[in-house]
């Protein structure tokens, strides 16, 4: 049986939303708004800040009971600085998440979601990944989170973003495995995941997607990627803190790939594309 991590408690997710939102603002406090975001090509520091503000405002209103198609983003022409808009949105989100029962029903795009607790988890990782973006933009060291949050981040990136928000999600198209499996192994925690690659449906135009296996079948994997949980999380999201494994360089940074590095790249591509 593959050992999968249990989600953190609700209060921990709220603490992480607060901490990483504050660290995001601190990272960009002295960074010009037009500074390019190296991990999000085409975005500036201001674009990144507005994005996180809009995401947090959206989910605050959804948790409060608004229909998702009725939520309007913060008005960029209202004279607010991006950092101020983000601070307000973060406070709005944390307030409603504190007020609501974690198991209360709430709209989500993910079939396995549908609760306030799901929103809290998703927003903790949204803030974490974009805090890394902010630190990269400011030329700062990307500080690792607690190991338990990073492990949960890998799990969420695979199960929610990769398998849930990936190509074909919500269409009813069955997952069709192509026989490729990639194992991700944490070197600093007793966690690993075996991922099957394939498509959503059949045919030449069927989009690529993935599925996390409930059990390891015991057979040889096409590739194994090993490293600290935070490096695995950043790698899945396409956020590199240093040189990452490629077909020509299977050992790079803090990650090591054994086997077919192209297969590992396919896992990363599904998650990065879905989370774009």
PyMOL commands that set and color helices and strands:
alter all, ss='L'
color gray80, all
select helices_A, chain A and resi 10-28+45-64+68-70+76-78+82-99+116-137+147-162+229-236+261-274
alter helices_A, ss='H'
color red, helices_A
select strands_A, chain A and resi 175-186+192-200+208-212+223-227+251-252+255-259
alter strands_A, ss='S'
color yellow, strands_A
deselect
rebuild
show_as cartoon
